[in-house]
Amino acid sequence: MPALRYLLLGMVAVQLAVAALARMFRSPERRVSRPVVLALVVVDLAAVAVLGAWVAPGM
């Protein structure tokens, strides 16, 4: 199923992007507040949901 493969690749790409952002904000001179981390998680979940909705009709 190519659609499932694209969905999984998209989810991995979103996870890697969020991990890169989190690593960037983890430096000692930049303290990130809890709302910023929560916003990153919400954006991550929303992106996965959008990818799922985009790929699901083709399955």
C-alpha positions in Angstrom: 0.0 0.0 0.0 1.8 3.1 -1.1 -0.6 5.4 0.7 0.2 3.8 4.0 3.9 4.1 3.2 3.5 7.9 2.5 1.5 8.3 5.7 4.2 6.6 7.8 7.0 8.6 6.1 5.1 11.8 6.7 4.6 11.0 10.4 8.3 10.2 10.8 9.2 13.5 9.0 6.9 15.5 11.4 8.4 13.7 14.4 11.9 14.5 13.3 11.1 18.2 12.7 9.6 18.5 16.2 12.6 16.8 17.7 14.9 19.2 15.9 12.9 22.2 17.2 12.9 20.7 20.7 16.7 20.2 20.6 17.2 23.8 19.4 15.2 25.1 22.3 17.0 22.8 24.8 20.2 24.9 25.0 21.0 26.2 28.5 20.9 29.9 27.6 17.4 29.5 26.2 14.8 28.3 28.6 11.5 27.4 27.0 8.3 27.8 28.9 5.8 25.0 29.3 3.2 26.6 26.9 5.8 26.6 24.1 6.4 22.9 24.6 2.7 22.3 24.7 2.2 24.2 21.5 4.9 22.1 19.8 3.1 18.9 20.9 -0.3 20.2 19.6 1.2 21.2 16.3 2.8 17.8 16.0 -0.5 16.0 16.7 -2.4 18.3 14.3 0.1 17.6 11.5 -0.2 13.8 12.0 -4.0 14.2 12.0 -3.9 16.2 8.7 -1.6 13.7 7.1 -3.9 10.9 8.2 -7.0 12.6 6.8 -5.2 13.4 3.5 -4.1 9.8 3.0 -7.0 7.9 4.5 -9.5 8.5 1.6 -7.0 6.8 -0.8 -6.7 3.7 1.2 
